[in-house]
């Protein structure tokens, strides 16, 4: 009897110790565990814009309805058309009967109403207008269906493997209209990287437009659906979405100290949760990211040139070197290594790569900065050699 008491106590102690001992989970750190606790929505991704590094993910590849997050791809195609010269901000866009018939979030365009492309973009970005989205799709591609085909082609080109669009605004209830938190981050990164001007629209909180129809003119106020603009420091956009099927979605973009992050949240149970989750992810990301900027580049000496009309060619850096650490480590004590030939043979072309400056931290390469020829120098011909010989003789 006396022995049974200590044995039972020992068993209890062992069980308690096992219960309190942390169990390692493959691929999950203590920090990611803390991040998981911050997220109530079932799917989310946090991505650093410049490198595309995923800092955090939760069920990133499950296909879900995106609602109006769809319009991010719509905007990519609109800005593609502007860059290609087939669409201009001042172009007049006419609203069709079909575009006018869109339900959900809208800016109440009338059939036959004309607005500039820029105003339509504001209606899409700020107020999430389904009618404006369809009107723009029809103008760019002829029909919404033709536009949607382009959307799917563009998604494929971006590597969005788990995305398929059925309409251009996300109003559909079709199960064939889907994307994922990761794919949302991909297309958000494409939009703000290739067309950063979109952020001048997505950061607007409130703006008035004027409806001009047969009934006369009237003012209509666009109010941004992204509440983070007023509650999260550095927030610049990007797009909200909600339907009964999709629940509440968000692609949030914020910039602090030269670092831009993208937080995509899908299927949150209510509006407050999607904004709270996005803010928590952004806070987590900014605590993990550190920017290293080499803004004190040493002057480059000219490179010796053989067989050229000049004996040296100037060298220039391609911009400045930026490196973003996304794992919580600070890029201290960064070492530089110049990679250049001792000489080069003519001809050389201005802007052509001559070499690079490599950057290392703790012996590991973290990036490089291209070094370019600063001048075009031709190969010396017979007359050039003759003139050079004569000058040398006279000296």
SVG drawing of the C-alpha trace seen along z (x, -y; Angstrom):
<svg xmlns="http://www.w3.org/2000/svg" viewBox="-35 -68 92 70">
<polyline fill="none" stroke="black" stroke-width="0.4" points="0.0,0.0 2.8,-2.4 4.5,-1.6 1.4,-2.3 1.1,-5.9 4.5,-7.0 4.0,-5.0 0.7,-6.7 2.2,-10.1 5.1,-9.3 2.7,-8.4 0.8,-11.6 4.0,-13.6 5.1,-11.9 1.7,-12.5 1.8,-16.1 5.3,-16.6 4.4,-15.1 1.3,-17.3 3.4,-20.4 6.2,-19.4 6.0,-21.3 5.5,-18.9 7.4,-19.9 5.3,-20.2 7.2,-20.0 7.3,-23.3 5.8,-25.3 7.8,-27.6 6.8,-29.2 6.2,-32.5 4.0,-30.9 2.0,-29.3 1.5,-32.7 0.4,-34.1 -2.1,-31.2 -3.8,-32.3 -4.2,-35.8 -6.2,-34.6 -9.8,-33.6 -10.5,-33.4 -9.9,-29.9 -7.6,-31.1 -4.9,-33.8 -1.5,-34.7 1.0,-37.4 3.4,-38.3 6.2,-40.8 5.8,-42.8 9.3,-43.2 10.5,-39.6 7.2,-37.8 8.2,-36.0 5.4,-34.4 5.9,-35.3 2.7,-33.6 0.1,-31.3 -3.0,-29.5 -4.6,-27.1 -3.3,-29.1 -4.4,-26.8 -8.0,-25.9 -10.3,-27.2 -13.0,-29.6 -15.3,-32.2 -13.5,-35.6 -16.5,-37.9 -15.3,-41.4 -11.7,-40.5 -12.2,-39.4 -12.0,-43.0 -8.2,-43.0 -7.8,-41.0 -10.3,-43.2 -8.1,-46.2 -5.0,-44.4 -6.5,-44.0 -7.8,-47.6 -4.3,-49.0 -2.8,-46.5 -5.0,-48.2 -3.9,-51.6 -0.2,-50.7 -0.8,-49.1 -2.4,-52.3 -5.8,-50.8 -7.4,-52.6 -6.9,-56.1 -8.0,-57.6 -10.0,-60.3 -11.8,-57.9 -15.6,-58.0 -17.2,-54.7 -20.9,-54.1 -23.0,-52.0 -24.9,-49.2 -28.3,-47.9 -26.5,-44.7 -24.0,-46.7 -26.7,-48.7 -28.6,-45.6 -25.8,-44.4 -26.9,-44.0 -24.8,-44.0 -22.5,-46.8 -22.9,-49.4 -22.7,-53.1 -26.1,-53.2 -25.0,-53.9 -27.9,-54.4 -28.2,-52.8 -26.5,-55.1 -24.7,-57.1 -21.1,-58.1 -18.2,-58.4 -14.5,-58.7 -12.4,-55.6 -10.7,-57.2 -14.0,-57.8 -15.0,-54.2 -11.7,-53.0 -12.5,-55.1 -16.0,-53.5 -14.4,-50.0 -11.6,-50.6 -13.2,-52.9 -16.9,-51.8 -16.5,-48.3 -19.1,-49.1 -20.2,-45.9 -21.9,-48.0 -18.7,-50.0 -16.7,-46.8 -18.9,-45.3 -19.0,-48.6 -15.2,-48.6 -15.0,-44.9 -17.3,-45.5 -15.4,-48.5 -12.0,-46.8 -12.9,-43.4 -16.3,-43.8 -18.2,-41.6 -17.9,-40.5 -17.3,-36.9 -14.4,-37.9 -13.0,-39.9 -13.3,-37.0 -11.4,-34.8 -8.6,-37.3 -8.8,-37.3 -8.2,-33.5 -5.4,-33.8 -3.7,-36.4 -4.2,-34.4 -2.5,-31.4 0.4,-33.6 0.8,-34.7 1.0,-31.2 -2.4,-31.3 -2.9,-27.6 -6.0,-27.5 -8.0,-30.3 -10.9,-30.4 -13.1,-33.4 -16.7,-33.3 -17.5,-37.0 -15.5,-40.3 -17.0,-41.5 -17.4,-38.4 -21.2,-38.7 -21.7,-35.2 -22.7,-32.3 -21.1,-29.7 -18.8,-27.1 -16.6,-27.5 -15.6,-31.0 -12.8,-30.6 -9.4,-31.5 -7.2,-31.1 -5.4,-33.3 -2.1,-32.7 -3.4,-33.5 -5.0,-36.7 -1.6,-37.7 0.0,-36.9 -2.4,-39.1 -2.4,-41.9 1.4,-41.9 1.2,-42.1 -1.3,-45.0 0.6,-47.2 4.0,-46.3 3.3,-46.8 0.8,-49.6 1.5,-51.4 -0.7,-54.3 -3.7,-52.1 -2.8,-52.9 -3.6,-56.6 -7.2,-55.5 -7.4,-52.7 -6.1,-55.0 -9.0,-57.5 -11.5,-57.4 -14.3,-59.4 -14.9,-61.2 -17.8,-62.6 -18.7,-61.8 -21.4,-63.3 -24.1,-61.3 -25.2,-62.9 -28.2,-61.2 -31.4,-62.2 -32.9,-63.0 -30.2,-65.6 -27.1,-65.6 -26.7,-64.5 -23.8,-64.1 -23.0,-60.6 -20.5,-60.0 -18.0,-57.1 -17.1,-55.8 -14.2,-53.3 -15.2,-49.8 -11.8,-49.2 -12.1,-50.4 -8.4,-49.8 -7.6,-53.0 -8.8,-54.9 -7.6,-52.6 -4.3,-51.1 -1.2,-53.3 0.3,-52.9 -2.7,-51.2 -3.0,-52.1 -5.6,-49.6 -6.5,-47.3 -9.9,-45.5 -12.7,-44.1 -15.2,-41.5 -18.3,-39.9 -21.2,-37.7 -23.3,-35.1 -21.1,-32.3 -17.7,-34.0 -18.4,-35.6 -15.9,-38.4 -12.7,-38.7 -9.9,-41.3 -6.6,-42.1 -4.9,-44.7 -1.8,-46.6 0.3,-48.6 3.7,-50.3 6.0,-51.2 9.6,-52.2 10.1,-51.3 8.5,-47.8 5.2,-46.9 3.2,-43.9 0.1,-42.3 -2.4,-40.5 -5.1,-38.4 -7.9,-37.1 -10.7,-34.8 -14.0,-33.6 -13.9,-35.6 -17.2,-35.3 -17.9,-39.0 -16.5,-42.4 -14.8,-43.2 -12.9,-39.9 -11.5,-40.3 -10.1,-43.7 -8.8,-42.5 -7.2,-39.5 -5.5,-41.6 -4.2,-44.1 -2.8,-41.3 -1.1,-39.8 0.4,-43.1 1.6,-43.8 3.2,-40.3 4.9,-41.0 6.3,-44.4 7.8,-42.9 9.5,-40.3 10.8,-42.5 13.9,-44.7 15.0,-46.8 18.7,-47.1 19.4,-49.9 22.9,-50.6 22.5,-54.3 26.3,-55.0 27.6,-53.4 31.3,-53.9 32.3,-55.6 33.3,-53.2 36.6,-53.5 36.5,-53.4 37.2,-50.0 40.2,-49.6 39.1,-49.1 41.0,-47.2 40.6,-47.9 38.2,-50.8 38.2,-54.4 38.7,-55.2 41.0,-53.5 38.5,-53.5 34.8,-53.2 32.9,-54.7 30.8,-52.4 27.5,-53.1 25.3,-51.2 21.8,-50.1 20.0,-52.1 20.5,-51.2 20.7,-47.9 17.7,-46.9 17.4,-43.8 14.5,-42.9 14.9,-40.3 11.6,-38.5 12.6,-36.0 13.1,-38.3 16.9,-38.6 18.5,-42.1 20.9,-42.5 23.8,-43.8 27.5,-43.6 26.8,-43.2 29.9,-42.7 30.3,-43.8 32.3,-42.1 33.0,-43.7 32.8,-41.4 34.4,-43.0 36.9,-42.0 40.3,-43.8 39.6,-45.0 37.1,-44.6 37.3,-44.6 35.4,-47.1 32.7,-47.6 30.6,-48.2 27.1,-49.6 25.7,-52.0 23.4,-50.2 24.9,-46.8 25.9,-44.8 29.6,-45.0 29.6,-43.2 28.0,-43.3 28.5,-44.2 27.5,-41.2 26.3,-41.5 26.9,-38.9 25.7,-38.4 27.5,-35.9 29.0,-34.4 25.7,-33.9 24.9,-35.9 21.8,-38.0 21.8,-39.7 23.6,-41.7 23.5,-45.0 24.3,-45.2 27.1,-47.4 26.6,-48.9 28.6,-50.6 28.0,-54.3 28.9,-55.0 28.7,-53.4 32.2,-53.0 32.9,-51.6 35.7,-49.3 38.7,-51.3 39.2,-51.1 42.3,-51.7 41.9,-55.4 41.5,-55.5 44.7,-53.5 46.5,-55.8 45.3,-58.9 46.3,-57.5 49.8,-56.5 50.4,-60.0 49.3,-61.7 51.6,-59.4 54.5,-60.2 53.9,-64.0 53.9,-63.8"/>
</svg>
